[in-house]
């Protein structure tokens, strides 16, 4: 988590114990609040999503009945998934024999649900099978990677 925060020196991060229990995180301008009453995994997932809002959202998107707010929320979430679970990191896992969901999620410090959501983003973007840097990705039933 510290590594991720160090990449965004123009943002201010604060772990706010007084945040409402139901609120995992919030970004206002360049100020990111994270609820420390969540697991480290949830904090990391929230942190990268809030950075995604900084990168992809414009204005106040808290009104989820507004179609534009929904679109920006989805775009920030997709950005977060593909930055938390990069194809290069998945190749690293393959090369280092981290093949199980538990191995991969432990290495990436994310939950299995988050990994599956990221894989779904890649399915939507690239299809169930695609090639990347001399590797074949097969997402038809989970994650299968083969070196070409």
Beta strands, then each sheet from edge to edge (+ up, - down):
strand 1: 12-15
strand 2: 25-28
strand 3: 31-34
strand 4: 129-132
strand 5: 135-138
strand 6: 144-147
sheet 1: 1+ 3+ 2-
sheet 2: 4+ 5- 6+
end
